Structures are given as structure tokens and as C-alpha cells.
Amino acid sequence: MQVSLDRRSDVPLYRQLVNELREQIVAGRLAAGYRLPSEREMAELLAVNRTTVLQAYSELKDDGLIASHVGKGTFVQRHANEHTIAAPATVSTTTSPHASPALEPSTLGPSTPSPQTLGPSTPSLSKLSPSTLSSLTPSPLTLSPPWPVLFSDYSNRFTYHDIASADRAQSMDGVIDFATGSPNPHDIPDDLLRDVSLHAFSSHDFDGQPESPIEGFPELRTLLADHMREDRMIHCSPRNVMVLSGSEQGLDLCVRAFVNPSDCVLVESSTFFPALQAFRSADARIIGVPTDESGMRTELLEGFCARFHPKLIYTIPTFHNPTGSTMPAQRRRELIETAMKYQCLVIEDDPYGELHYGTSAPPTPLKGMENAGYVIYLSTFSKTVTPGLRTGWLIADTHVVARLAALRRMVDQHTSSSSQRICIELLRGGRIRRHIEEITGAYRMRRDAMCDALQRYAPPTARWSVPEGGYYVWLSLPEGQRSQTLLEAARPLGVTFMPGGVFDVDGTDTRHIRLNFVRPRMDQISDGIRLLCAAMHGDGRRTA
């Protein structure tokens, strides 16, 4: 086996290793049953971090190309490059023209006995009973589709190990969940959606209403434009608003509309990993811009734009996911000016902007600071109401809205009419504003409880953010600790979180973890942090 990695390439090393091994397995150069070097051995052979090999092997396992057996090693799966199954020889007992002919010797598999090698103990064919004779007749061939070959380049560009890592971090019952990026279902008052739904579906406003336009019901677009002006300082017309089936749909449509293979997209060095998946699916060249506690370092942005000529800049400037940072006004102005200078669009993802815990006014979105059309704004009800609504919105130049509406015809015709009706009722009369005020107070207390618990229990060299809003605390682990190792130690103690490498453009971040203080109940936070820090201390301490 020969593997070569190009350290000057923009493709992450783990991705190069995945591609090399996948190609060799699919091409048959690594035969079924071939034993791969262990993760440690492969890391030493290639002079890379063991995490690089771990990520590559994990993705190949998810693709069904390799499998690990405890105490034995990691092997190429049999079905990965063997798509035919040899059938036993057919024994012909008649010369009828309708009888099945015997298989030619060349078609027999290596372990299939030929008629001449049945052995001396094999009974005479003339003495076999009909049932025994029937058992010698082969069943129809069962051929597994060659999935690695059949899947498109588009789907193969997804980094499935990121999805698998996220799923593994979240898929545990009975644990204190700091991992899942959604609110606690119990934070939605029972009477809120019930009352809103009853009003929505008993209203005569929708009697005889045809199905929604692709861009959304006109009334909802108007209410969203008003909401953005009054609560987020974005001045726009209803014609600039498009209702979405979740804000991620807006991101997907923007990728389809603007990104060609090899186009450059600039993002924060750690960012929302479904956005990375969307850009990778388009075969974009993704470049991470360094960040600090105030978000993207815009003093470096011009140099990145001059060198890479990006088509898009994707950013979460307000209460960032995963870092919790907020970009100050000066950096926001610099970002917009740089984008306009280099004629690239900015996608502003703002799912958390209304969840503000500070005493001063929340920052003005990028979209509220320019009106030339360079910023495309995305937001959602998923973080403030419930993910089950699957309703978000986009604000953009009317040319963009028209183009995205045309592309959307191939995906879905419009956002669920039922969800739109519920959102209309939420926006009418300020219901949504009152609800956000209530949950903001609750979330502020949970943030403070998490930071207080970290202050009591965390190792002295651990560092973490105190976000002004949103969902997340971004924690830097003490020197020598690795996020994935910590996760494996914390899960048996009953607590889980999201490793920072999931969000990293290069997948190499092992020093950070993301903690969602909104997901758990208030009474779980201190205990959860205590258990997490016990794992961090490495001595299994479960008491204060």
C-alpha cells in the first residue's frame, strides 16, 4: 500500500487520506480482507497527527469500506470491492431444451465445487430425491449495489465523519446534554403554540386561500419586514423577504445560486458545520479567516480577499456558533467595505441575534448597515420558538429573491402553509416579542449558572467565553487535553458536549469544546459542569 499526502494542498490531510484509501479500495488495489495499519502505525508512517488518521478511518467506516474488530485490527470490507457473488454449479439432469445449462468452469467462484469435484461420497445424481436435487439448484444472485461508485461527486464531497461525530455526541439518552444545538422543548409554554395554532386555523383570513407563493404568504413577508425594522434595525420591503423551510434551506439555495466548483468562500476558522457541508457539496474552496474573542479578524480580511478573490463571505457576526463571540461595529463596517471593494457577497447568518443578555442594545446586523445589496441575511424561528416549525426567512436584493425562488421550484414549492399561519399569529400583536423577552431572562440565568460552575470546578488553565447572547460557551481545554478523548471520558459520567473539531474548517481543532447552556434544565447545569470537569481533571471525581 502506497499513500502520498500533499502538505501544500488546501485539502485537509485527513480528506486526502480518505480519498487515497477510498480510491485504492474501490479500484481493488486494496483487496477485501486487507489489514490496514493501526491508527498509530499509519500516523507514524505518514508523519501526521493520529487524529488525522482517526478521522479518515471513521469516514471510511461510515461509508462501509472498512471495519475494525477489537483485538484484530482494521480490515477492508469484503463488499467494498467485490460486487459479484459466485453461484454454485448447476447440475444438469436433463437434455430438455428448456433446462438450465450447467455453468461453464470459468464462471465458478474459487470456493465453488465443480461437478467433477463433488467427491466419492457424493451420491449418484440419479438417486437424489427431488428435494435434495432442488437444494443443488442455485438461488438467484444477490448483488449489492457498488455504493461508493454510484454515489455522485456531490454527495461524496460531504464530510460524513463530521455528521457522524455530531450524531455520536448528541445521541445519548439520560445524559446532561450540552451538545445538541437546539433549545429545551420544555421552554416553549404549552399554551403558546396551542393558542396560536387555534387562532391560526380558526381564522377566516385563510378561507379559500390558495397555496402559498414560493416566496411565502404576502402577509407573513410584510410582518417579517416590520419585525426586522422594529427589532433588528433592518429596513427592507416585503419584496426583499423570502420565507424558507428553515434558514439552512436559504444557505443551500445561495450555494446553488452563486457557487461554482473551485470558487473561494471565506468563513470564520470555526463555524456552523452544516454551512461547511453546503460549501463542500458545491466543491468550493473554503478558507478559514482567523478569529479572536471579537469574531472574524477583519484587519486580515483584505489580505485574504486580495489573495483568494472569494465569491462569498459567510459569517455569523452576532452570538457566533460555536464560539459565542460578537463582532463589534467597527469590524462590521470593515467587513462590508472589504466585500464591496472586492465585489463579493456576504451571507449573514443570524439565528441568535434576538437572544441578547447584555444591558446595552444588541448590535446592528450587517444587513442593517448597508443597502447596496451585498449582504444576504438569514434568520429562523428555530432558536427562538421551536425547531419543529421549520420556518426561517431570507432578506436580500429582489434580484436574489427572484433567482432563489426559481431554483426553489426544484426543491419544494413553498414553506408549509400551516407553519406560515402559526408564524403570522406569533408576529401579530407582538406575541413573539413577549415570548423572546421571557426566554431571554431564563437563558441569561442558565448562562450565568454555567459560567459560575466552570469558575468553581474547571482546571485553572481552562479558558472560556462569557457570551453576550445566543446559546454557547466556547471552552479552551488545558494544555495536553484533547476534546475527543475528553468526550469519551465524560459520556460514561453522564454528560456530553460537542468537540470543536466538528466546526473547524480543517478539522484539526482538538483544543476546544462547545457547551450549549440553553439545552439542559437549570437544575442540571451545575451537576453537568461538575461531571465534565471531573473528566477534565482525569481522576473520575464526581463530587465537589
Order of alpha helices (4+ residues) and beta strands (2+ residues): alpha-beta-alpha-alpha-beta-beta-alpha-alpha-alpha-alpha-alpha-beta-alpha-alpha-beta-alpha-beta-alpha-beta-beta-beta-alpha-beta-alpha-beta-beta-beta-alpha-alpha-alpha-beta-beta-alpha-beta-beta-beta-alpha
